[in-house]
Amino acid sequence: MMRRRVNRWLAAVAGGALLITTGGTAAHAAPPLPDGLRPVQVRQSLLGTHTWYQQLYHGLPVLGGWYATHSDAATGEVTVQDGRLQVKGLASEVPGVAPDRARSSVAGRTGGQVARSELVVVPGATAKLAWLVATRTGHGTVRTVLDAGSGATLQEKYLAREATGTGTVFDPNPVVSLQNESLTDNDDANYPALRAAYRTVPLTHLNARTDTLQGDYADNISDNPVQSKRRVYQYNRSQPGFEQVMAYYSITSAQEYIHQLGFRDVNNEPQDYATTGLTDDNSFYDPDTDGITFGTGGVDDAEDNEVIWHEYGHAIQDDQVPGFGEELEAGSIGEGFGDYWAFTMSQASSADTRRTPLACIADWDSTSYTDDLPHCLRRVDGPKMYPADLVGEVHADGEIWSRALFDINNALGRTRANRVILEAHFCFDPNTTMPAAATQTVKTARALYGPAAANQVRAAFHARGIL
């Protein structure tokens, strides 16, 4: 039932990858793999098979080093992405700092609990032996890289990918379903103006062996998880069970839609989520735990489907490309895709009106922290251009990418656009740039739907200055 990712991708610290395309047939398959690689995962897409590897040096993982092969199911053509990094001048492969010392040093500083640690090689002209230590904190996993000789901190990063501002949702949320921008959180109260927003929906793919919200595509790990032997989970927003049900329904519906598009290997697993434990007005996806945590500040985030779908967008990309989004521009693509995924999931059930435009993301959640009408966390139809409007903040810069995807959706239609967008992700470099990712998306559109679709996709990226 629980298919978890055993080997998590190690952090990327350098960009760029060599792309090699080779002919492949039954008699002449992919070229031999280089030495020093460890398989990470295999994914099947609409067009082929995508295999990812971790670079090793004398058996130790190389931080940020990777290798991937992409086999075209129709032609047998194999494309190689070589993201291996230079390792030279490694003084010693024996750590001077004991593992217990490394773990206690990090845990004492972060205030978290050590989840795992391992020896890694930090690449470069003068490579270093290091301890990679992951600690769990209330705000997500912290990944620390310590010099294994001196104990000095080389890198430290919070892995949680956040959507600032959170909200509660129905389908997709009360502001949209009631067309009422005057609604407020009112301290989680279940007041009369919200009654018409409640909707009874089927909760599909539940695990028949349990009475909790555990299923094929979503796994509720919240504190005090709701239970029902009859599998009837009926709560209102003043009760903590409401958010647990909303997250289960939203995540499951997203995966069902992905299956409708023809994909069977895009985060096709029970996605862990928690609607408890974070009192901030914020939510995040943590790639180290492969889990989503929804905050309860302001409008509870898991009341707004568009917030849930945004965070699930991060889980989608992390599943398709291990370690995706480490660098700033790739991270911006991730945030832009998350906003776009919220938009396109809402297309199925929401009207596009002047009062609540579809392009406005998290209409309900944002009532807690915005004054302008309509209330929006962000929009996917903004005017920002690449590279002139880059500001170095992933959510802001992501609006350039989400607008391009929005235009692709308008040009190709929802179904064809989303097939192209999801298929293209499989071949993204973990540290990709917007132009490189756009080029791959155009190539994918051509392979799926021909030159006319490719030209429409290219035009959308060109209109943003990306291509």
N, C-alpha and C positions, 0 to 999 in steps of 0.2 A: 504493500500500500504506500509506504513512505519512501519515495525515491529521492534521496538527498544527494547533494553534490559533495562527494567525499573530498576531492582535491580542489581547494579554492585557488584561484589564480593569484600569483604573486604580483605585487605592485609594479607598475611600469614606471621607470625613472628616465627613460630616453625614448624619443619618438623616431619614426622613420622605419620603413621596412622595404626590403627588396622583393619585388614581384617578378616571378618567373612563370611563364606559361609553357606547358609541354603538351604534346599530343599524347592521348591515352586511348588505347583500345584493349580488347580482351587479351591480345598478345603482348601489347606494349602498355602496361599500366603506369602508374605514377613512378617517378624516379625513386631510387633507393633513398631512404631517410638518412640524414646525416647522423653521426654518432652524437651522444649526449643529449638525448631528448626523452622526455617522459610523457606518455599520453595523458591528456587532461579530460577531453570529452569528444564525443562524436555527435553531430547533429544532422538530421535530415531536413532538407527544405524542399520547396516545389521544384527547384532546378537541379538539385544534386546533394552531395554529401560533404560535410565540412568537419575536418578533424583538426584539433588543437593540441599542441604539445608545449610542455615547460622545458626551457633550456636548462641543462645541467652542466656543471663543471666538476669533474672528478666525483660525480655522484651528488653534489650539492646544488640546490636550485640557484639559478642566477636571477637576481632581483630584476624584474622587468624583461627578461629574455623569453621569447616565445617563437613559435614556428607553427604555420598552419597550411593545410592543403585543402583545396576546394575542387571536387570532382564533378564535372558536368554530366548529369545523367543521360543527356541526349547524345552528346558527341564523344564522351570519354575524355575530353580535354581536362587536364589537371593544372590548376593555378596554384603556385606556391607563394606564400607570404613569409618572408624570412625576417623575423624580428629578433634574431640572436644578436647579442651584444658582446663587445670586445672584453676579454678578461686577460689582463697582463699584470705581471709584477706582484702577484699575490705572495706576500711574505711568508705566511704560514697557514696551514689548514687545521691547526690545533688551537682551540680557543684559549686565550689567557684568562678570560672571565668565565667562571663556572656558571652553568645554566641556572642554578638556584639564585645566584647573585643577580643575574640579568632579570629574572622574573620578579624578584622582590623589589629591585630598583624601579622597575616600570610600574608595578602595582602600587607602590608607595606614592608615586608621583601622580598617577591618574586617578587613584582612589577606586580602581576597579578590581575585578577578579580575573586572574590570568586564565585564558581559555586554551592557549596553546603557545608553543615556542619551538623554533627550529633554527638550525644553522643555515645561513644563506651566504651567497657571494654577491657583494655589491660590485658591479662591473666597472670597467674603466681602464685607462692606461696604467694606473696603479690600483688594482683591485683590492678590496678589503673583505676579510672574513667578518661576518656580523651575525648577531642574534636578532631574529624577527620575533617579536613578542606581541600577541594580540590579547588585549584586556577588554572585558565587558564592563561598560558603565551604563548609568541610567539614560545616557544620551546616545547610546550606540557603541560600537566597537572602536577602540583606539588601536592603531597599528604603529608600533615603535620599532625602529631599526637601531640597534646598539652596536658600536664597534666592539667586536669580540676580543680585541686586544686591550683596549683602554677602558671600555665601558661607556665611552662618550656617546651621546645621542646623535645619530646621523640624520634620522628622519623621524617625524611623528605626525600622524594624520588621523583625524576622525573620519571613519569610512561612511558614516550615515549620509545619505543623499536626501536633502530636505526640500520640502515645499513650504515656504514661509506662509504662515496663516493657514488655518484649518477650518473646517466647517462640517455641519451635519447634513445628511441627505436622506431623501426619500427616493423618488425616481424622476429626474435625477436629484432634485432638491425642492424644498417648499417654495422658494422664490420663483423658480421656473414653472413648476406645476400649477401654482396659484397665480402666476403673473403679478406678484406683489412684492415690490422692492421695499416696502415699509416694515417687513417682518424683522424681528430682533431676537437675539438669543434668550433674553429674559431669564437668565440664570437657570437654563435647562428646563424651564417650566413647560408643561404640556397645556398651553393656553388655547382657547377656543378657535382662534384664527387659523391654527395649524391643522385642525381636525380633517379638513377636506384633502390635505396633502398625503395622508396615510393611504397606503395601497397594499393590499394582500397579494403576495407573489409566491410562486412555487420556489422552494429551496431544493434544487436538484443535486444529484451526485453525492448525497450524504452517505457516509459509511453506515451500512446496515447493522454493524456489530456494536455501535456505540449510540448513546443518546445525547451526544454533544455535537457541536458544529464542526465536525471533521468530515472531509470529503475528498474526492478525487483531485480537486483543484484548489481547495482552501482548507486551512487548518487553524482553528481558533486556539491560541495559546494565551489568551487573556487570563488575568487573575480572576478567580471565581467564575469559571466559564458556565454559561447557561446550559441547562439540561432539560430534556423532555423525552420521556419514554414514548409518548405519542408523536414526537417530532413536531409539536405545535409550539412555535416560538413567537408569541405575540406580546409585544411590549410597546410602550410609548417612549418618547425621547427623554422623559424624566427618569427612566429606569436604565441602568447600565447595560442590560441585555439588548437594548435596541441597537446600539452601535455594533455589538458583536454580530447581530443578524445582518445589519446593513453591509458590513465588510464581507461577510461570507457570500451574500447575494451578489454584490458588486464584482468581487474577484471571480466568482464562478461564472457569471454572465460574460465577463471579458474573455475567459478561456473558451467558453462555448462559442463565442463569436470567432475567435481565432481558428477553431476547428471548422467552423462554417466556411472560412476562407480557404480551407484545404490544408492547413498546417497541422501536423501531429507531433511536432517536436519543438515547440516554442514555449518554454516554461511549463511543459505538460507534466505538472507534479503538484502535490498539495502545497500551496504557498502559506507559510507561517505568517500570522498577523496577530497583533495585540492591540486592544483598544483601552488598555489600562497601563499605568506605570509612568506616563509622561503627562505632566500637568501644563506644559507649555502650549502656546497656540502655534503648534508646529507638528509636522509628521516627518518620518524618514524611512527610507529603505536602507538596510545595512547589508552590504554584500558579503561580509564575513560570516554572518549568521543566516543569510538568505531569508531575512525576516523583515516585515513591515510593522512599524509602531506608529499608532495614531495618537496625537495629543488631544487633551481635553480642555485647553484654554479657549475662552470665547465660545463660539459655536464648536461643539465637539467635532473634530475632523471627520470621524467616521460616520457622521450624519450627512455628509455631502459626497455623493457618488463621484463627483468630478475630482475631489481630492484623493479618494481611494484609487481611481483609475490612473491619476497622475503617478502615484507611488508604484502602482503595479507596472507602469511603463518602465520604471527603472529595473524592476525584477525581470521584465521581458528582455531588455537589452543585456543585462548581466548574464542571463542564461544563454543568449545567442553568441555573445562575444565575451569570454572570460576576462575580467578586469577592465571592462569598458568604462571610459569616462574619467580616467585618472588625471589627464592633462586638461587644462582650462577649456580649450576649444571643444574637445570631445565631451567634457562635462556639460558644456553649453548645449551641445547637440542632445545630450541625455535629458536635460531639463526641457528643451524645446519639444522633444518627442513626447515627454510626459504630459505636457500641456496639450499637444495635438491628440494624444491618445484619449484624454478626457473629453476633448471636443468631439472626436469621431465616435466614441461610445455614446455620447449624448445624442448624436444624430438619429439614433434608432428610435428614440422615444420623446424627443423635445422639438417643439416648434421654434422656428427662427423668427423672433419678433423684435420690434424696436425696443420694447421694454426690457426683454431679456435675450439679447443676441446670442446665438450659438457660439460665436467667437469669444464670448465672455466666459472665463473659466472660474469655477467655484463661487457662483453668485451668492449662495447661502452662507458659506463660510466667511466670505469677505465682508458681510454685513457687520462683523465685529471690529473691523479695523479700517474701513473705507467710508468716506463721506460722499464721494461722487456717485451719480447715477448714470448708468446701471452700476451696481456693485460688482466689481471684478477683482480677482486676485491678479490676473494678467489676461491679455487678449492674444488671440492667434492671428489677428488680421491687422497688426500694426505696421507702421511705415518704415521700420528700421532697415538700414542697409549695411552690407558687409563690404569692406572692413571699417567704414567710417564711423559706425555707431557702436563698435565694440568698446566696452567699458571695463572689461576684466572681471565681471561678476556673472556667474553661470546662468542665473535666472533671467537677468536682463539681456544678456547676449543670446540666450536661448530663444528670445522672441523673434530673432532673425530667422532661425531655423524653423520654428513653428509656423511662421507666415509662409515660408516656402512650401511646407507640407500642406498647409491650408489651401494654397493655390493649386497644388497638384491634385488635391481632393476635388476641387471645383472643376478642374480640367478633365480628369479621368473618371470621376464618379467615385463614390465611397468604396465600393468593393475592389475595383481595379487599383485604385490608389493604395489601399491598405495592403493588398498583395505585394505590390511593388515595394512599398516602404519596409514591410517586415522581411521580405526576401533579401533586400539589399543589406539589411543589418548583418546577415550571416558573414559577409565578406568585408565588414568594416575592420580597419586597424583599431586596436584598443585605444590608441592615442591619435585617432584620425583628426584631420582638419575638416572644416566645412567644405572647401573645394574638393578634397579627396572623397569625402562621403557623398557629395553631390554627384561627382563623376561616376561613382559606383552605382548610385541610384538610377542615373540615366542609362547605364549599361544594363541594369536589371530590367528596366522598363522595356528596353529594346528586345531583350531575350524573352520576356513574357508576352508582350503585346505588339512588337514591331516598331518600325521607325517613326510612325506618326505619334505614338505614345511617348517614345523617347524624346521627340522634339518638344512635346508639350511639357514634359518634366524638365528638360533643359531650359525652356523658356521661364518656368517658375523660378528656377535657381538664378537665371540671368537677371530676372527682375529684382532680385535681392542683392545683386552684385557678387554673388557667390561663384558663378561661372561666367 
